[in-house]
Amino acid sequence: MIKPAITPQTRVWEFLETFPELEELRIGLAPAFMKLKNPALRRTKGRVATFQ
């Protein structure tokens, strides 16, 4: 399976769904992403927020 490239336009939700093993690394780099462990926030904000 070919995984998509990660760009500034990549949605956070798409990243976390594609690369679940990188979730803790992402939180370590930007602690604000800890909030996205909440399923409701992940479904709402994670679908509109991008890395940009």
Phi and psi in degrees as a GROMACS rama.xvg file:
@    title "Ramachandran Plot"
@    xaxis  label "Phi"
@    yaxis  label "Psi"
@TYPE xy
-88.6092  126.501  ILE-2
-93.023  144.487  LYS-3
-67.9156  156.136  PRO-4
-70.5133  148.801  ALA-5
-96.1806  119.017  ILE-6
-126.144  171.561  THR-7
-59.6874  -23.4744  PRO-8
-87.9243  -3.85772  GLN-9
-64.5083  130.132  THR-10
-73.8727  141.211  ARG-11
-59.3192  -42.7036  VAL-12
-60.2188  -44.8321  TRP-13
-60.8067  -42.4801  GLU-14
-60.8131  -48.7303  PHE-15
-67.5893  -30.9571  LEU-16
-74.7198  -35.9408  GLU-17
-79.4427  -36.99  THR-18
-125.212  62.8984  PHE-19
-61.0846  -27.2063  PRO-20
-69.0463  -14.1846  GLU-21
-98.113  3.51625  LEU-22
-59.4144  -47.368  GLU-23
-65.5992  -36.6436  GLU-24
-62.7551  -44.8639  LEU-25
-61.4194  -41.662  ARG-26
-64.4864  -38.394  ILE-27
-63.6913  -35.1354  GLY-28
-78.2102  -31.925  LEU-29
-143.54  91.5398  ALA-30
-54.3963  -22.3422  PRO-31
-61.0214  -23.5966  ALA-32
-70.3168  -10.4382  PHE-33
-57.65  -32.5695  MET-34
-60.406  -26.4857  LYS-35
-77.36  1.6453  LEU-36
-72.8808  -21.3792  LYS-37
-72.8686  119.045  ASN-38
-57.2817  -36.6597  PRO-39
-66.1902  -44.779  ALA-40
-66.141  -37.6327  LEU-41
-61.9626  -41.4539  ARG-42
-69.3762  -31.7885  ARG-43
-94.2939  -70.2346  THR-44
-66.5877  -36.6618  LYS-45
-63.6404  -26.0603  GLY-46
-81.5993  -18.8281  ARG-47
-107.291  -25.4844  VAL-48
-76.7182  139.608  ALA-49
-116.408  171.062  THR-50
-69.8616  -21.841  PHE-51
